[in-house]
Amino acid sequence: KGSRQVKGAALILKQFHALLVKRFHHATRSRKDFLAQIVLPATFVLISLIFTLIVPPFGEYPSLTLTPWMYGQQFTFFRTLCNTSASEWEQADVSPVVQNILQSPEWNQRNPSPSCQCSTGKKLTMMPICPIGAGGLPPRQRVEATGDIMLDLTNRNISDYLVKTYPSLIRTRQVGLLTTSVDAVVAICVIFAMSFIPASFVLYLIQERVTKAKHLQFVSGVNPLVYWVANFFWDMVRFP
């Protein structure tokens, strides 16, 4: 008996079925798709979970009044017009090198210590680079009941001291940029994990376009609308 040509809705259904079978065989045989859709996302999610273990768990804590002391050890200062009792204050040790630098006659009341190097047009720095002795001799200090350090800046150039010593104070609080760094790493890992899945949707379509397989199917009679609907249906079923 003679053959019969398939037309209309039957042809569309056969093409749709054939395209799904083709995607199924490609998905089961392609190592690149398995790597991009399963292995890499799972790996980045695992890395993010490992990093979350570095940060201690946070429990339910009662409401706290906002104060500067809750953000770690703070440095505060004051300035008086008369000398205060020295019994409650301590003088920090100063190395001979710093003493020799600050005894130079080039330092005066307006410029009491070496200057810090800030950003220039040729070199950018996040914080000023201060040499040894910047800010002058360490002021008298005492530890308050809250654990904070009180500095006595009487008879000192306060602006010069604060500008030249705040970079060293910021660098002493690196334990806290740890929690922030871990959070940033976790966010980056999750973003990478989630970006591989939508990127895998177009991986197969790009391969068919590069290898001219899509063009060959269109030339052979595959309806372009059926081609795109079948691929969309496969992605929606596989990645609900």
N, C-alpha and C positions, 0 to 999 in steps of 0.2 A: 504494500500500500504506500501511497505517496506521503511525504512529510507534511507537517502542518506548521505554519508560521504563528508564533506567539505574538499577540498584539494587545494594546490597551492596558487594562488593569492587571491582567495576568503577567505581562512583561514587566510592569513596574514592580510587582511583588517578587518575581524571580530575581530581578536585579537587586532589589533591596535585600533579599535573603542571601544572595551570593556575596554582596558587599559585607554583610555581617559575618558570614563564614570566613571571608578573607581576613577581616580584622581579628577574628578569634584565633586563627592559625598564626597570624603575625604576633599576637600578644603572647601566645604560649611558646613561641620559638625565639623571640627577640630578647637578647640579653640586655641591650641598651634600655629598652622600655622597662624591664624589671628593675634595673639599677636606678633609673630616674624616678620611677613611680613608687617603688617599695623600699629599696635599700637606703638610698640617700635621705629621703624624708625621715625614715625611722632612725637613722644614724644621728641626724641633727637634733631630733627630739630627745634621743637618749643623752646626747651631750648636754642639752639644756637641763634635763632632769638631774644629771650629775652635778652641774654647777649650782643648782638650787640647794643641794645638800651642803654646800659650803657655808651658806648663810644659815644661822640658827633659826629655828621656827619661832614665829611670833604668836604669843598667846593673847588672851583677852586681858587687857590692862585697864585699870580705872582711868577716868578722865583726869588729866593733869592740867595745872595752871601753866600757861606759857611763860617761861622765864628763860633768860640767857643761859642758865646753868644746865638746862636739860640737853644742851647741845655739846656737852663735853667741857673740859677745863677751859675757862675763859681768863683772859688777861685784861684787867682794868687798871686805871691809873688815876692819880690825883696830883694836884699841885697846890702847895700852901705858901704863904708869905713868911712863915717862920719855920724853924727846924722842929721836927717831931722827935719824940723819944726814940732812941736807937735800940732800946732793949727788946722791942718786938720785931725788929727788922733784921734781915740778913743781907750780907753783901756777897754776891756771887764771885767765885774765883775767876781771876783774869790771868791769862797766860802772859809770860814776859814778852812774847812777840807783839801782842795787842798793845801792851803798855808802851813799848818802844815806838809803835806806830803813832799812837795818840799823843805822845809827848813831843811830836814834831811841832815847830813854831808856826807851821802853815795853817794849823787849825785854830779857829777863834770862836767866839760866841755865836756868830751867825753861820759859820760853817765848821761845826765842831768835829766832824769825822769824814772819812773818805766817802766819795759819792758812789752811787750804784749806776750800773750800766743798763740803760733802757733800750727799747727797740729803736732801730734806725731804718733808714731807707734801704740799706743793704742787708740787714740782719734783723729778724723779728724774734722776739722772745715773749713768752706768755707772762713771765714775772721778771722783775728787775734782777740782775745778777750783781750781788753786793759783795765787795771784797772783805777781807778780815778787818775788823775794827769799825765797820760801818755802823752808825748809830751811837758810837762812843762807848764809854765804859758801861757795863751793866748797872742799872739803877738798883737801889735798895728794894727789897721785896719781902713780902710775908705771905703766908698761906692762910686764907680765910677759913671760917668754919664750913663753908660750902665746898671747900677744896679748890677754889679759884685763887689765882695769884694776884695780889695787889702790888702795884709798882709805885714807887715814890719818884716822881719826875720834877720835884722841886728844883728851881734854878737850872732847868734844862730847856733846850730848844725842842719843844714837844713835837712840832711838825717834822723836824729833821729826824727825830728818833722814830716816830711812827712810820714815816715813809721808808726808812732804811732798814727797819727790822720786821715789818709785816711779812715779807716773803719767807723768812725763816720760821715765823709762827705758823704760816699756812702749811709749810712742808712737814711740820710735826703732827699734822692731823691726817696722815695718809691712811690710817686704819679705817676711818669712816668712808673716801673715794673708792675702799675695797667693796662694800655693799653695793655702791653705785656701779662699780665696774662689773660685778657679777650680774647685776640686773641687766646691764647693757649687753653682756655676752649672751645671756638667756634670750633676750629679745631678738638679737641677731640670729641666733640658732633657730628660733621658731620661725622667723621670717624666711630664712633659707629653706627650712623644711617645707613650709607652705608654698614657696615659690616653685619648687620642683614639680608639684602636682599639676598646676595649671599649665606650666611650660611643657609637660609631657603630652598635653592635648594636641599641640601643634607639631610635636616631633615627628609623628607618623605622616602627617599631611605634608610636611616639608620634605621628608624623604621621598614621598611619591612624586612631588613636584620636581625635585632635583634629578631623580632617576628617570623622568619622563613617563612614569607608570600611569599617572593621572591622565596625561594627554593620550596615551595608548588606549585607556579605557573609554574616554570620550569618543575617540575615533572608531572604537569597536561598537559603539551604539549605546553606551551607558548614559542615561539622562543626568545632566549636571545637578538638577534639583534632587534627584534620588540619591546621588553620590553624597551630597552635603547633608541631607536629612539622615542617611544611614550612619554617617560618621558622628553626627550630633547625637543620634539615638544611642549609639554604642558608648559614647563618653558619659552620657547621662545615666545609663544603666550601670556602667562599671564604677563610676564615681558619683554616687548619689549624694 
